[in-house]
Amino acid sequence: MNSENTSKFMALLGNHITNLNCALKGIKSNTFIDFIYCNHHSLIIILNKVASPSKFSIVENYIKNTHSMNSDNVQTTEFSQFKLYLKVLDISYFIKGTNMLINLSIIKTIIKFTHIFNNIHITSKSYIVKVSPKLNIAIF
């Protein structure tokens, strides 16, 4: 996208975010735009969760059909291609009130129902590591 297109789009950013979120809500999506910023002639659009290609096409079509845009200079949407690693510290090595060791299924259940881990999907093999032989603390 050229600088003229990005400046025109960013000038009405609040309206665009509202319109895009209404379009996503219109298809009964629980995905929405958190924020948009401009970086080196590109629009970076941050969503609240991983979006399907159909939701990306709604965003892409909206941007291409914006009246102030020259759609010939709008390139296609790209999915980000990165992984994040999560390390959870200070987990009790034993289940509270017992001598049973904590296991992966318990930790994954806790992660699933804790709001700070919303939209985190564990995709690789996970490990529980005891911090020290003398401590009852683990790292996930």
Phi, psi and omega in degrees: 000137180278168185295329179296315179297314182296319179295321178296318180294315183291335179297328180244036187303315180303317178296319182294318179297316178299313181296318179296317179295325175294320178295319178292321178294328180297335176261019178059040179268143173260014173267137177215164181280122174280308176197165180228137172219165184254136181216108176052056177067022176232148172265126176256119183247120182256123179257162181285345178205171180295128184261147175283163177303328180293324178288324176296324180293327176298315180295313181298315179295322178299313182296316180294330183264005176295133186302325184276356184270145167265099189296344177292335181264006180263120178271170183286161179288144177237138174280143176290148184236072178214162177240148174246151178247138183245129177234116180257124184259163172059047174268136177296131183286337178245149176293133186307129177081005180224175174257014181278137178288145175291148179232171185299323182295324178293314181296317179296325177293318178298315180298319182298325185255012178256127187298331181289346179254018177305139176067017174263127180242121180278117186249348180239172181297133181254156181225148171248127183236127176286133185294315184206150178299333183270343182258151177258042182239143180234167174238137177253000000 
